[in-house]
Every structure is written in structure tokens, then in C-alpha cells.
Amino acid sequence: MSRIFTVTFMALFLAIGVNFAQAQDATVVDIINESEDHTILAELLVETELNNVISQPGSFTVIAPTDEAFEALGSDLDELRADPQQLQNVIIGHLYQGEVPSEDVEPNVGVEVVEGDIAASNGIVHVTDEVVMTE
């Protein structure tokens, strides 16, 4: 009986260890791409080619507005997509070099973090329901 318990425990331990290792390998871009709530941000990162920058080794912080946040922009989102330079400026406003904890993001950027400090292999992601608009 204890042998079955030990084998089961070891199998569970190995499975958790493998999943943990895979989670640690996910970049900030991978986390965004795998999220059902961030398809628009994923598209905009590709459009601006900033996905290539933040998928590199290093330490990045991504403030990740949900699809709902982008959809709330209405026609302004279409206007942003029509102006590549302005779109890039807006997306850059959501990206930081280095790891900025969620408690520092809220007062400095002026958005509420609804889920913060999601660890990635090259930084952290903070989910927000607002788009940071640059002037």
C-alpha cells in the first residue's frame, strides 16, 4: 500500500514539476498570447512589432488591458490602428523595462490593476481593464 502511495506521490510531484517548469519558460508575450482576454493586445503587439522586443531575455513589465478595455475605445481603436506611429506610442505606454510591481503601477500610471504580478521568464504582466492613453 505504501509503495502505491509513494509511486502516486512521485508521479504527481513530477507532473507538477514539469508544469511549473513550463510556466517558468513562458515569456510575457507567451502569457498574453495564451490569454483569451488579451487577443487584441496580442494583435497590436504584432502590428507594432513590439512583441519581438518583449519576447527577448531581460526583464519587462507589461500592463495588459483586456479586450473589453480596447473595445471600450470604440472608433478610437480603429483610428489608432490607422496611425501606426500613434498606435506604437500607445502600446509603448504599456511596456516597461525592468519589473515594476503592481502596487507601483497603479499610482504611477493611473490605472487599476485587476490581476497583478503574473510571473514570466522575462518579467511580469499586470492585467487591467483600462487602456493607458498617451498624449
C-alpha positions in Angstrom: 0.0 0.0 0.0 2.8 2.5 0.9 4.6 1.6 -2.4 1.4 2.6 -4.4 1.2 5.8 -2.4 4.9 6.6 -3.0 4.6 5.9 -6.7 1.5 8.0 -7.0 3.1 10.8 -5.0 6.2 10.8 -7.2 4.1 10.8 -10.4 2.2 13.8 -9.1 5.3 15.5 -8.0 6.9 15.0 -11.4 3.8 16.2 -13.2 3.6 19.4 -11.1 7.4 19.9 -11.6 7.0 19.7 -15.4 4.1 22.1 -15.4 6.0 24.5 -13.2 9.0 24.4 -15.5 6.8 25.1 -18.5 5.2 28.1 -16.7 8.7 29.4 -15.9 9.6 29.2 -19.6 6.7 31.4 -20.7 7.7 34.9 -21.7 5.4 38.0 -21.2 4.4 37.6 -24.8 3.5 33.9 -24.3 1.3 34.8 -21.3 -0.5 37.5 -23.4 -0.9 35.2 -26.4 -2.2 32.4 -24.3 -4.8 34.6 -22.6 -8.4 34.5 -24.0 -8.9 38.0 -22.6 -5.9 39.6 -24.5 -6.4 38.8 -28.1 -6.5 42.5 -29.2 -3.3 43.3 -27.2 -1.6 40.3 -28.8 -2.6 41.6 -32.3 -1.4 45.1 -31.5 1.9 43.8 -30.3 2.4 42.0 -33.6 1.2 45.1 -35.6 3.7 47.3 -33.9 6.4 44.6 -33.9 6.9 45.2 -30.2 6.2 41.5 -29.5 9.7 40.9 -30.8 11.2 43.3 -28.3 9.5 42.0 -25.2 10.0 38.4 -26.1 13.7 38.8 -25.6 15.6 37.9 -22.5 15.6 40.6 -19.9 13.2 42.0 -17.5 10.0 43.6 -18.7 6.7 44.7 -17.2 3.6 44.6 -19.4 0.4 46.4 -18.4 -2.1 44.3 -20.3 -5.5 45.8 -21.0 -8.2 43.3 -21.6 -10.1 43.0 -24.9 -13.0 44.7 -23.2 -10.8 47.7 -22.4 -9.8 48.0 -26.0 -13.3 47.6 -27.2 -14.4 50.4 -24.9 -12.3 52.7 -27.1 -14.8 52.2 -29.9 -13.8 54.1 -33.1 -10.7 55.4 -31.4 -9.2 51.9 -31.7 -9.8 52.0 -35.5 -8.1 55.4 -35.6 -5.1 54.1 -33.6 -4.7 51.2 -36.0 -4.8 53.6 -38.9 -1.9 55.6 -37.4 1.0 53.2 -36.9 3.1 55.8 -35.0 0.3 56.7 -32.6 -0.5 53.0 -32.1 3.1 52.3 -31.3 3.2 55.2 -28.8 0.1 53.9 -27.0 1.4 50.3 -26.9 4.8 51.5 -25.6 2.9 53.2 -22.8 2.0 49.7 -21.6 5.6 48.4 -21.6 8.4 49.0 -19.1 11.9 47.7 -18.9 12.5 46.1 -15.5 10.0 44.6 -13.2 7.5 47.1 -11.8 5.3 45.6 -9.0 1.6 46.2 -9.3 1.4 48.5 -6.3 3.7 50.9 -8.1 1.9 50.7 -11.4 -1.5 51.9 -10.1 -0.4 55.3 -8.7 2.2 56.0 -11.4 0.2 55.1 -14.5 -3.3 55.8 -13.2 -4.9 52.5 -14.0 -6.3 49.9 -11.6 -4.6 46.5 -11.8 -7.2 43.8 -11.6 -4.7 40.9 -11.6 -1.0 41.7 -10.9 2.4 40.3 -10.7 1.9 37.4 -13.1 5.4 35.9 -13.4 7.1 35.2 -16.7 10.5 34.0 -17.6 11.4 37.5 -18.7 9.3 39.8 -16.5 5.8 40.3 -15.1 2.3 41.0 -16.5 -0.4 43.1 -14.9 -3.9 42.8 -16.1 -6.0 46.0 -16.3 -9.4 46.9 -17.6 -8.2 50.2 -18.9 -6.1 51.3 -21.8 -3.2 53.7 -20.9 -3.6 56.6 -23.4 -0.6 58.8 -24.1 -0.9 62.4 -25.0 
